[in-house]
Amino acid sequence: MSFARIFGPGTRHALPLIAFLLIGFAAPLLAVIGFSFIPARTFSLWQPWSFDNYIEIFNSTSYLSFLWSLGLAATTVVVLAVICYPIAYGLARVFGKYATLVTLLFTIPLFVSENVRLYGWVLFFIKNGVLLGTLKAWFGIEPESWLFTSGIIVFGMVYVYLPFMLFPMTLGVSMVPDQTRDAAFDLGATRWQVFKEVELPLSMPGIMIGFLLSFVLAVGAIAEAKVLGGQQIIPISHDIEIAFTYAQNWPLGAALAVLLMLVVGSMVLFVLRRFDLDAILGRR
């Protein structure tokens, strides 16, 4: 039987993409999973497999890094939701011809390296820096440096990941038809009722995408804790980096990475199961 008869035209055209995904995504992922089961500080998959690396995670303080990463990410998402929804509403319905300019202002920082921007905030918040030095020179106020605290880490994460929440949320708000809002007002609904019963449910797909995208990125954040936090708080991504580099313990780093993927993936799937995006989008 010929190759053309076994595989249809669609399958044949998809084979390059399938091969790319297998080589570029599936193979490295399987390698990481395999490394997580081999003995510590070994570099060959042809070793007796065990769960010792996963047991080591809970016998050490690495689980605290998990909790810190999840807590900081959740806090970042909540703060971003409060900040971004009014801005997204303005971009979609209020700013009009100025929406492009406002969007550009939020987009320009993405063209500058994240580390450069974070070090800029270090100069701004450090003792005798731009902010605290100005307060001391002008008003005689000499507060302590705001760096190296959990609050400043959350500030840095909110600053870095704001566009990733804002733009999907703006798309979600713009998906609400004006006719639907006008019909609700014509039927006597109050402004709060229109927001709760019409605007919020119909814009939920974009909001959920912003939530998930920001959360996944924030869980893996490392630069904010290093630069602004001074490593006072150790996120799980820092433990993974140390295991793969300085400690040369690839199996432990792989186990941490696999556990992080399982935890974050389970949380994302749980959230997606709570919201029927197909129903919200009108697909069924």
N, C-alpha and C positions, 0 to 999 in steps of 0.2 A: 504493500500500500504506500502510495507516494506521500511526501511531506505535506503537499498542498491539500490532499484529501483528509489527512488527520487533523490539521489545523485550518480553521476558516480564515478569511481575509482579515477580519478584525483581530484575531489572535496573532496572526503573523505580523501585523503592523505593530502590535503591542509588545512583541518579543524584545526589541531593544530596550524599551522602558522597563520591562520585567527584569531583564538581565542587569540593568543599571541599579534597580532597587535591591536586587539580591546581593550584588557585589558591594554597593555603596552603603546599604542600610542593614540588611538582614545579616550579612556575614560578620561585620564588626559587632553587632548586637549579640549574636550567638557566641562570638569569641569572649565578650565581656561576661556573659552568663557562665560560660565554661570556666573561665579563670576564677570566678567566685567560689568554685567548689574544690579547687586544688589546694594543696598545703601552702601555708604562708611562706612568702619570700622564695617562691619557686617561679619559674618562667616557662614551663612546658605544660601543655594540656595533657600529656601522657603521664599522669600521676593518679594515685588513688583519690577518688573524689570523696568529700565529706562536707558536713555542715559546720565545720569548726570556725570558719570565717564569720558566719552569721552569729554563732554563739559568742564569738569574741566581741562583736559589736555591742551586745547587750551586757557583757561583762565589763566593758570599758565605759567611758563617758560619751561615746559617739551618739548614743540615743538622745543625749541632751542637745547635741547639734541638730538632730532631726526636729526636736521640739522648737528650738529657736528659729530654725528656718521656716517651719510651718506657721509659727506665731507671727513672725515678722511679715511673711507673705500675706497672711490673712489680714493683718492690720493695714498693710499697704493697700490691699484691694478695697477695704472699707473706706479708707481715707480718699482713695482715688474716685470711688463711686460718688462720694459727697461732693468732691471738687468738680468732677468731669461732667456730671449730668447737667448742671446749669449752663456750662460752657457749650456742651453738645446741643442743648436746646437753643441756645443763642445762635450757634453756627447754622442750625437747620432752619430756624424760623424767625430770628430777630435781626441778626446783623446785616442781612441783605447783601448789598454789593461789597460790604466790608468783610464778609465771611472769608473770602479768598486771602485777604491780608492777614486776618487773624490765624487762619490755617497755616500760612507761610511762617508766621512767628513761632508757631509750635513745631514746625517742621525743620527749621534752620538748625537748631541744636543737634539734630540727628546726624548732621554732616561733620560734626566734631567728635573726636574720640571721647568715649565715656570717661576714661581715666583723666583726660585733660579737664573735662568739665567738673569732675569730682575734686580734683586738686584746686580748681578755681574756688570751689566752696570751702576748701580747707583754708585758703588765704583769706576768705571772707569771714569765717567763724573763729579762726584761731585767736588766741589771746594777743592783744595789741595788733590784730589784723584790721581789715577794712571796717568791719562793723564795730567790734569791741574797742578798737583804737579810736574810732570816731566818737563813740560814746564817752570814752575817757577824756578825749581832748576837748570836746564841746560842752559836755555836761558834768564832767568830774565823776561819772559813774564807771566803776571798774569791776564788772562782773567776771566770773570765771569763764574759761573757755567752754563753749558748748560742744566741743568735739568729744569723741570717744564715749558716747552714750548711746543707749538704744534708741532714744528719740531722734538723734541726728542721723542714725542709720535709716530709720523709717523715712525721714525727710529726704535723704538721698535716693532711696528706692522710689518714693513718690515722684521725685523730680525726673528720674531716669525713665520710668515706665509710664509716665503720664500720657504720652502719645499713643501707646498701645491700648490704653483704656479709652481715650478720647475719640479716636477715629472710628472704631467699631460702634461705639455708643452713638456718635453723630449719625452714622449710617442707619442705626436702628430707629432713632428719632425721626429721621427723614422718611422712613418707610410708612409712617402713619399718614393716611390720606387726609387732606383737608376736608373733603366731603364728609368723612366719618365724624370728625370733630364738630363740624358745623351741624350735622344731623343731631348729634348728642345735645348740643346747646339748644337747638330748635325744639327738642323734646323736653326741655326744662331742666336738664342736668346742670348742676353747679360746676364751677371751675375745678373743684377738688374731685368731684365725681367723674368728670371727663378725664382728668389725669389718672385716677385710680382704675377706672373701668375701660378706658379707651386707649389713651396714650401709652401708659406703662405696659399693658399686656402686648400691644402691637409692636412696641419697640423692644420687647424682651429678647428677640434673637440677637440683635446687635449688642445689647447690654450683656447677655450671657457670654458672647464671644469675647467681649472686652474683659469680663471677669476671669474667664478661663485663661486667656492669653496672658493677662497681667499676673495671675497667680502662678502659672507655670514658670514664667520668666523670673518672678521674684523668689520662688523657692530655690532656684539655682543661682541666685545672686551671690557674688563673692567680692567684687570690687568695692561695694559700698561699705561692707564690714571691715575690709582691709584699710581703705583710705580714710573714711570718715570715722569708723569705729575703733581704729587702732588695734584691731584684733582683741578688744575687750570681750566681744561676743564672737564665738566661732561657729559659723554656719556649716552645714553638712558639706557644701561644695568645697570648703576649705579643707575639711578632713579628707575628702576624696583626692584633692590636689596633692596634699602632703603624702598620702599613701602611695600615689603613683610616681612621685618625684623624690623627695628627700628620704622617705622611709624605704623606698624601693620594695614596697609590699603590694605588688599588683593584685594578688588575690583578695586582700582586704579592701583595697580601693574598688575592685570590681564588685565585691559583695555590697559595699556601701552604695554604689551606683545602681545596682539591681534593686536593692531595697528602696531607694529613693524613687526609682521608676514605678515600682509596685505601689507604693503609698500614694504618689501623685496621680498615677493612672487610675487607681481605684477611686480616689476622691473625684476626679474628673468624670468618670463613668457614672458615679453615684449622682452627681449634679445633673448630668445629661439625662439620666433616667427620670429625674424629677420634673423635667420640662419636656413636653412633647413639641419639639421645634417644628415638626412637619405640620401639626395641627395649627400652630401659631402662624406659620407661613402660608397656610391655606392649601397645602398639598393634599389634604384629605379631610 
